[in-house]
């Protein structure tokens, strides 16, 4: 048996720069887990249309379960089956993390203080269906049912009539079951870090060609963290003469509008900040370029994970110290359309740039507690600022609250449109009063 263990270690150690098809990818992940059982946890979050497992490898000091105070991070690649660079980069990232643990002090601290979930492929069927690697679009982009998975999520701006695919549903369930704080999904076909919102309306500023979230400053920082740690992305050179991206970043809507995207879904319904990383001009480049892609992205992939420790985190408890789930905790001046709530452990995580903020904790039916916090940049310390809230008069389990999957911003736009005529009438009356005085 010692020989088989040795072979497992060999598999984990020798990850070539080539494309790994379904069986090889699975063998690699199982080999890494066998070689590092206390640092990793391997599980499938569901199956593709053709029945392939959607594998996720979790890395960290407590890989099997959430620990209070330790934020959850995720990377998802190969959502479009013919966009392949991210799939291989994530395998090399796994390899780098497990081999650097206890050798590299930064990686060791990162893994001791963060739970990192890595999904190398969200669309294994599309990858296997792409028979001829090509720089341009192919049918492998879609899942087996011919659906684009990045147009398949509920949308906050308009009714998305696409029928939810098994791969999408698996990811939605995964987001619901974990307290993800930060995420990125890896694509190809351009070289840019794109951020929320991908869709928009007048409420989010779409009339100005930009769809702004309440945390726009944080998203710009996150996108720049990746682009400026990437070998060339920050130079903003597009893949052709038609496109250039200053700083290597773009608001999703400014680039092109899309409905049913995964990053908007994460932010609105998952309380998780996600950006979309376009990592190669060529969607499916020759395998001999993969080593250079790894060199170009390695630092950026690590620096981006560290950003999960931005801002403030803590617990909301009752007078007996019991956690209060579903309490609303938000920074004043940046309300989310689905209020951000505590998880079952009463925990909250808010990504905020360094500065002074008022953090408001609300348990429905009781007086809110507001605390002013001075947030430093703690990413180097691998822990966000800790700020707990205790409700002395509350001793109860808060009722479960979920946000409806309807186009929430559509309702907000209709409400603001309904208010506008009244304002116009009031202004008109005011003007007439002045005239007739």
N, C-alpha and C positions, 0 to 999 in steps of 0.2 A: 504493500500500500504506500510505502514511502516513495516508491518510484512514481506512482500516479500523482502524489502530492507535489513531487519535484517537477513533473511535467506541467501541472497546473501553474506552478510558479514560472516555468519557462514561457508558457502562453502569456501570462500577465506581463512578463518582462519584455518580450519581443513583439512590440506593436509596430508593424511596418507602415510606411507611408504608401498606402494603397486603399482602394475602396473595399469595404467589408460588407458583403451581402448578408442576408438575414441569419444564416447558420453561423457564419464567422463572427458576426456582431454578438449574437447570443453566447457563443463559446467564449468570446473575450470577456463579456460582462460576468459570466459565471466563473471564469478563471480568476478575475480580479476579486470577486467576492470570496472565493475559496482561499485565496492567498491573503486576504485582509478581512477576516470575518468580523473582527471587533470594530473596524473602522467603516464598514460598508453594509448596506442592506439592499438586496436586489428584489424587486417585485414588479409584477405586471399590473398596470392600472386598467387594463381592458384588452379588447382584441379588435383588430382591423376588420373590414368587411370580409376579407379572405381568411380571417381567423389567425392572423399573426399576432403575437404578443406585443403590447406596447410597453416595452421595458423601461423602468426607471431605476437608476442606481443612486442610492442616497449615501452621502459621505458625511462623516462628522464623529464627534466623540460619543454621541448618543444616536446612532443612525436609525434605530428601529422606531423611535417615538419622539414626539415633541417634548422638549424640556422647557419649563418656565424661564423666560428671559432670553432664550436662544432663538434668534429669528430664523425663519425658513426662506430659502432662496431657491430659484429654479432657472434652468436653461432648457429650452426646447428647440430641437433642430429638425430639418427635413420635413416640415409641415407640407411644403410643396415637394413631391417626390423627386422631381428632376433638379432641385436645388440642393446640391450634395456636399458642398464644402463644410457646412456647419456640422453635419453628421460625423464627419471624420475628425473635425476639430474637437468635438466633445469627447470622442474616444481618447484623443491625445491629452485632453485636459484631465480626464479621469486618471490616465496613466501617470501624468505629472503630479497630480495631487497625492496619490497613494505612495508613489516612490519618494516624494519630498517630505512626507509626514515624519516627524521626529528627526529629520535631517536639516530641514530648512526652518528656522525659527518663525518666519512670517507665515508660511503655509501651516505650520503646526498650530499657531495661535488662531489662524483663520478657521481651521477645522475644529479646533476645540470650542470655538465661540459661535459657530454658524452651522446650520444643517443645510447641506447643499444637495439639491435634487437635480439629476441630469437625465434628460430624455433624448437620446441621440436621434431617434426617429419617431415622428408622430404619424408619418404616412409610409409605413414599410411597403405597402402594396404598390404605391406610386413609384417608389425607388426601384422595386423589382421589375416593374413594367417598362421602365426606361431602358430599352435595349441598346440604343445607340447614343452614347454620351454626346452632348451637343451644348454649345454655348447659349443657344436660344430655346425658346419655349417648346415644350413637347407635351404629349398627353399624360406623361408621368406626373405632371403637376398635380393632377386631380386624384382623388381616391378611387377605389374600384367602381363606385357608383357614378363616377364622372362629376363629383362635387368638389369645388374649391373649398378646402377646409378653412381658409382665411376669409371666407365670405359666409361662414356657416354658423356663427355664434349669434345669440340674441343681440339686437342693436339698440342703443339708447336713444337714437334719433328717428328711426323709422321702422315700420314693421318689416322684419326680415322673414320672408315667406319660405326660405330654404328649409327643407326637412333636415332635422339635426342628425348628423351621421354618427355611427358608433365611435369613431375616433374623437369627434368633437364632444360627444356626451361623456366619454371617459375622462377627457381633460376637464370638463365642467365639474364632474363629480370629484375629481382630484383637488381642484381649486377649493371646492366646498369643504372638503375633509381636512385640509391643511390650512395653517395660518400663514400663507405666503405673504411676504412683505415686498420683495423685489424679484424681478424676472426679466429675461430677455428671450426673444425668439429669433432664431438665426435663419436668414434667407440668402438668396443669391440673385444676381442679375443687375446689381448696382453696387455702389460703394458709399454707404451713408448710414448714419444712425437716425432712425425716424421715431418720433414720439407722438403720443396722444394729444389731440383726438385725430382719428382717421376719418371720422364723419363729423358733421356739425350742422348748426343752424344759426339763426340770428342771435340766439341767446349766448352762443359760444364765440360769436364774432365772425362767422363764416362769410358775412357780407364783405368783410375786409380781406377775405382769402386766407384766413388763419383761424383754426378752431382751438380756442384756448381753454385748457382745463384750469381748475382752481389752483393746481400745483404746477403751473407752467414753469416757474423758476426752477423747481426741483427737476422737472423733466429735461430742461435745457442743460442743467448741470450733469444729469445722468448720461445724456447723449454725448456731451462733450468729454466726460470722463472716458468713455469708450473711444471716441474718435481721436482724442489727443494722446491716448496711450497706444493707439494703433500706429503701425509704421508709416502709413501714408494717408489714412482716411481724412485726417484733419486738414490736409491740403485742399480738400474740396474739389478735386478734379473729378468731374463726372466720367461716366464710361463712354460718352460720346460728346460731340460739340454742343448738343442741345441742352445738356444738364450741367450745372455746377452748383455745389452745395457749400456755401461759406462755413468754414469750420468743420465741414464734414457731417453736418447735422441738418435735419429738416423737421418741421411740423408735418405730421402725416397728411392732414387735409391740404396744406399748402402744396404738397407734392402732387397728390391726386386723391380724390375722395373715394373711400370705399366703405361699404356697408357690411356689418356682420364680422368685423375683424376681431382677432383674439386680444390685441393689446387694449382696446377700449373695454372689452368684456372684463379683463383682469382688473382694470382700474375701477370700474363702476360696480361690478358685482362681486369681485374677489378681494377688494380692498388691497390690491397688489399693484404696485407700479411696474409696468412692463414697457420696454421699448423694443423696436424691431431693428435688427442689425442686418443690413445688406452687405455681404462680405466679399463678393467677387463679381466682377463684370460678367464673367462667363458663368452660366448656371451650373454646368457639369464639366469642369475643366479636366484636362489630362491628369492622371494620377501623379505624374512626375512633378507637378506643381504643388502638391499637398504639403510638402515639407516647408516650402516658402510661406504658404498660407499660415501654417502653424507658427512660424517665426514672427510673422507680421501681427498675429493676433494674441499671442501668448500673454503678454503683459496686460493688454487691455482686458482679456477675459478674467484675469485675477483682480485687477484694480476695480473692475465693475462689481464683482462680488462683494468687495469691501464696503461698497456704498449702502449695503443693507443695514449698516450700523450708523447711518446718519440719523439725526433727529432725536426723538424722545420715545421712551417706552415705559410701561409700568403695569400695575395691576389696580383694579377697582374692587374694593372689598366692603363687606358690611361691618357692623360694630363687633361682630365675633371673629372677624378676619376671614370670613368665607368669601370666595370669589363671587362677583356679580357678573354673570354673562349678559350680553346684549345691552350693556350700558353704552350710551353714545359718548365717544371721546373725540373731539375735533379741535383744531386750532382756530381761534376766532379769526374771521375774515376769509376763511377758505372752507366753506361748507361743501360737503359732497352731496350730490343729488340723491345718493343712497347713503345716509349717514354712516360713518365708520363706527363699528360696534366692537365691544370686547368679545373675545372667544369664550369657550366653556370654562377656562381658567381665570376669567376676568381680566385677561391681558389685552393691551392695545399696543400698536406700533405705529408711529406717525413719522414718515420721512420728511424732514424739514432741514433747510440749510441753516448754518450757524446764524444766530440772532436772538432777539427777544420776542417771545410769543406768549399769548394768553391761551392756556389749554383749558377747555370747558368739558367737564364730565357731567353727564346727565343720566339719571335713572328716572324713567317715566313716572310721573306722579310725585316726585320729590324735588326739593330745591337743588339747582345745579351747584356744582363746586367749580370755581374758576381759580387757577393758579398761574402766576406769571413765572415763566422759566427763561433762563439765559442758556441757550443751546450752543455749546462749543462744537468744533469739528472733532468728533470722537472716532472717526473711521480708523485712525491709526491705533486706537486703543481697543478696537474690536468690541465696542459696546456703546450703544446709544445712551444718552442721558436718561437716568432712571427717575421717574416721578410717579409715585403712587397716589391713589385717592381712596379715602375711607369715608363711607356714609354712615355716620353714627346712628341715625334714626332708622336706617333701613336694615331689616333682617329678613330677606326674602330671596327666592330664586326668581330672577326677572324672566318674564315670558319670552319664548322664542320669537324673534322678529326677522322676517325675511323681506327682501326688497322685491317688488313685482318685476317680472321680466318684460314689462311693457316698454315702449319707447318713451322713457321718462322726460327727455329733453323736448320731445314733441309737445307733451302736455305743458311744459314750462313755457314754450314758445307761444302756444295758444293762449295761455293765461296772460302773458305779457302783452300779446297783441290785443287782448280784450281790455286791458287796462289803458292802453295808449289813447284811444278815442276820448276817454274821460279826461285825460290829462290835457288833450288838445282843447277840449271844451272849456276846461278851467282856465287855461291860458287865455283863450279868446274872451271869456267873461272878464278876466283881469284887464285885458287890453281895452275892452269896451268901457269898463268902469273908469279907467284913466282918461280915455278920450272924453267921456261925457262929464267928467268932473269939471 
